[in-house]
Amino acid sequence: MEDGHGATASGSEVSPTLLEERLHTPVAGRYEVIVAGGGASGLVAAVAAARAGARTLLVEQQGCLGGTATASYVAQYIGFFNHDVQAVWGLPLELTRRIVQAGGSEGFARYILAEASASPIEIRNFPFNPEVVKWVADDWAAETGVEVLLRSSVVGPVMRERRVEGLVVEDIGGRRAYLAPVVVDATGDAAVAAKAGVEMQADLEGGRGMRQPHSLVFRLSNVDVARFRAIPRERKRAIALEGVRRGELYWESLSFMSTPGGTDAICLMSRIRGLDPLDPVQASEAERAGRRQVRGIVEFLRREVPGFEKALIAGIAARVGVRESRRIRGQYVLTQEDILGQVAFEDSVALGSGPMDIHDPGGTGIQLFMPPAPFEIPMRCLVPRDVEGLLVTGRSISATQEANGGARHMATAMALGQAAGAMAALAARGANSTRSIPAGAVQALLRREGAAYKVGDAVTRSAAAPATA
Ligand SMILES: Cc1cc2nc3c(=O)[nH]c(=O)nc-3n(C[C@H](O)[C@H](O)[C@H](O)COP(=O)(O)OP(=O)(O)OC[C@H]3O[C@@H](n4cnc5c(N)ncnc54)[C@H](O)[C@@H]3O)c2cc1C
């Protein structure tokens, strides 16, 4: 990274409704691949690109890597398994092993998802302590040679006509540009793609309130987890329904994760509806509304739920978890029919597992079911149709809302990240257009790095070697 100074404005014109700025933004560094957003998908994308030999920069606006897993306390990876078949291997599995080695998890477990809802399902999850994931992610990026900028917000792309050639970043020192032939947008909000003019899925446009609700996750200490887990499911559901009826709970859930030791509860129980995460005023209100809900939920848990009588609030996530904001319209749009029909794609680069998981945008329920088998996700879902130099990974890939409900879990986001990193390194090194990267070369690189991307891979490997991380 070269030294840079913040941008200087050589002049500006202000009208009552518009400030027109002329900025001189220093170019602070040149890379082969730049990844915007260091969450589930972006962290793995950066590691994959660096492992493939690309000089890689990862830019993250929070003070830590991990994304929703760390900053929003969503403390379980799901999507590694479809029923008992392990679909996600490669770098995401390596991350789970590192977390276990660091004492941040006891490994994969069986878990009843949305136990107090009308449609609970048994899954295999990977619960973890989000604080440990923060330092594991730091070490992983450093060991791989990824350069990381924290507390740095991507403002937008550097564009030349319809080609992205880098990013403009704002940090404590000001505004700088970083250049690269390939940029990966892993912001979850398609923040770079939107500013680059990439077409978005129309169903989320215009603030029509169609998005799944957000949740603000909180952490309690001094919980008798074993006592709570022993309560029969019917009783848990009755408590949750009574809480909803009285307006003290916001959806049919008493869901929480516990870190090794089993004395704390990381609770996913708030539900914030009807606020647009892409509107700054509504996004601010979502944080406050989440905290108001958390205060009431904690009182409810202490009063009504066995095991929580002496619970203490230990933390509230730094930011609301957003399930949906933008999805691009890429070279291919993944559909629920593709997932449930197990459509095979020649250019498959990642496997999803489900569950199909759509939180009722307006109510207190959840639609939850497991696809019959792992499903393939084609490379084209990561590729914008009309912008060069840009790939999009994570929860903003090109998919319908229903398909995204099955493809947005963190293990899937990480598998997509590994694919995006491989694609980016190949495009940067081979000077290929990001819109015509040879799928065979990506698949060969993924195979070399231990990833599974065809349904047959998952089945064979699961039979041979069940995951033990
Ligand atoms: C409440 C909730 C509960 C969920 N439950 C589960 C669960 O139990 N298990 C599971 O596996 N999945 C769960 N999910 C889904 C999952 O967490 C997300 O879909 C997943 O994290 C998507 O990965 P991502 O990398 O695309 O985004 P994220 O993990 O959100 O990462 C995006 C990163 O980009 C950064 N970023 C954004 N904009 C900028 C910018 N302009 N400049 C720099 N950095 C930027 C963000 O700070 C963040 O670190 C849940 C999601 C929510 C919201």
The ligand as a Gaussian input file, in Angstrom:
#p B3LYP/6-31G(d) Opt

LIG

0 1
 C      -30.570000     -11.874000      11.283000
 C      -29.912000     -12.843000      10.376000
 C      -29.829000     -14.169000      10.737000
 C      -29.178000     -15.077000       9.907000
 N      -29.012000     -16.359000      10.323000
 C      -28.103000     -17.131000       9.690000
 C      -27.624000     -18.310000      10.288000
 O      -28.065000     -18.694000      11.366000
 N      -26.653000     -19.008000       9.654000
 C      -26.180000     -18.629000       8.433000
 O      -25.297000     -19.319000       7.893000
 N      -26.623000     -17.510000       7.832000
 C      -27.542000     -16.737000       8.453000
 N      -27.944000     -15.550000       7.906000
 C      -27.543000     -15.202000       6.537000
 C      -26.108000     -14.748000       6.436000
 O      -25.637000     -14.193000       7.634000
 C      -25.860000     -13.740000       5.300000
 O      -26.693000     -13.986000       4.211000
 C      -24.392000     -13.846000       4.932000
 O      -23.628000     -13.303000       5.985000
 C      -24.088000     -13.203000       3.623000
 O      -22.694000     -13.151000       3.465000
 P      -22.027000     -11.918000       2.734000
 O      -20.581000     -12.141000       2.772000
 O      -22.715000     -11.691000       1.440000
 O      -22.434000     -10.669000       3.632000
 P      -21.914000     -10.231000       5.078000
 O      -21.512000     -11.387000       5.894000
 O      -22.973000      -9.351000       5.621000
 O      -20.627000      -9.372000       4.753000
 C      -20.668000      -8.158000       4.028000
 C      -19.500000      -7.315000       4.516000
 O      -19.359000      -6.184000       3.657000
 C      -19.076000      -5.058000       4.470000
 N      -19.483000      -3.863000       3.716000
 C      -20.725000      -3.525000       3.323000
 N      -20.691000      -2.354000       2.649000
 C      -19.392000      -1.960000       2.623000
 C      -18.733000      -0.827000       2.087000
 N      -19.391000       0.134000       1.422000
 N      -17.395000      -0.730000       2.271000
 C      -16.696000      -1.694000       2.941000
 N      -17.284000      -2.783000       3.469000
 C      -18.623000      -2.914000       3.305000
 C      -19.908000      -5.289000       5.714000
 O      -19.451000      -4.506000       6.802000
 C      -19.710000      -6.786000       5.923000
 O      -18.567000      -7.067000       6.702000
 C      -28.634000     -14.637000       8.685000
 C      -28.733000     -13.302000       8.313000
 C      -29.356000     -12.402000       9.151000
 C      -29.384000     -10.971000       8.774000

